[in-house]
């Protein structure tokens, strides 16, 4: 009985460790191939005022870590519904790196890259 409880405890511990690493990994995740693809595009510079004009469902840009993305074509597909519109035309970094996103979004986002944020 003690052996069964010890085994069960280890399974729970390893399961929790696995989940923790899956949730925290994306925060530091760097997709080298996507970064190279982004680097190959001619970088345009946009101010926050430029981005703020794209704040609707039919014209939705967001800022993530100083990069600008046109996610208009993704708004209707967004699994979180209108949550993507909360920061339309603004900085969405915090929401993007929230625990609700699967790791695949970190690979997908570069498809929407349009330029960098100008300071």
N, C-alpha and C positions, 0 to 999 in steps of 0.2 A: 504494500500500500504506500509506504514511504517512497519507494522507487517511482511509482506512478505519479505521485504528487511532485516529486523532484523533476521528473521528465516534463510534466505539464507546465511547471514553473519555468523551466528552460525554454520551452516552446513559446510561451507568452513573452518572455524576455527577448528572445531572438526575433519574434514577430514585431514587437514594439520597436526594436532597433532597426529592423528593415523598414518599417513605416516612417520612422524619424529620418532615416537617410534618404528615402524617396521624397519626402516633403521638403527637406532642407536643401537637397542637392541643386534644384533649379535656381536657387538664389545666387549661387556662385557658378552656375553652369555656363560654359562658354562653348558655343557651337562654332568650331573653327571653320567648317565649310561655309556656314551661313555668314560668318564674319567676313570671309574672303569675298563672298558674293556681294555683300554690302559694300565692301571696300572697292570693288570693281565698278560700281555704279558711280557716275559723276555726282559728287555731293553738292547739293544745293543747300543754302543756308536760309533758315526761316526764323523770324522773330516770334515771340509769344503772341504778339498782336496778329501776325500773319496766320498762325495756327488757330487763334481764337475765332476767326471768321468761319471756320469749318466746324460748326458746332451743332449740326442737325443730323437726323437719321439719313437724309439724302446726300449729305456732305459731311463726313465725320473723320476728322484727323485727331490723333492723340500724340502725346509726347511720352516717351519711355526712355529713361536714362539719357537725356539730352539728344535723342534721335526722334525724328518726326515720321509718323506713319499715317497713311491714308487707308483707313479701315472701312471705308464706305461700303465696299462690296461684301464685307464680312458681317455687317451689322445684323442683317436678317438671319444669318446662320449662327450667330453667337448663342451658345448653349445657355448662357446666363440671361438671355432675353435682353431687355433694355438696360441692364446693368452697364453695358459697354458705353451707353450714352451719358452716364453720370458725369464723366470727365471729358466729354466730347469737346474738342477745341482747347483742351487743357492738359496738364500733366497727369498721366494715368499710371505712373511708375508704381506707386504703392499698391493700387488695385491689381495691376498686372502680376506682381510678384506675390499676391495673396495665395493662401493655401487652396483656394477653390480651383486653381488651374492645374491641369495635367501637364506633364513635361512636354507634350507635343506642341504646346503653344509657343514654347521657346524656340522651336524649329520653324514654326509657321510665320512668326511675326516679320521676319526679314523679307517675306514676299510683299509686304505692304510698305516697305521703307521708301520714303521720298526725299529725305535730306536730314540735315543736322540742325539743332537749335543754335541760333546765333545769340550771343550774350550782349 
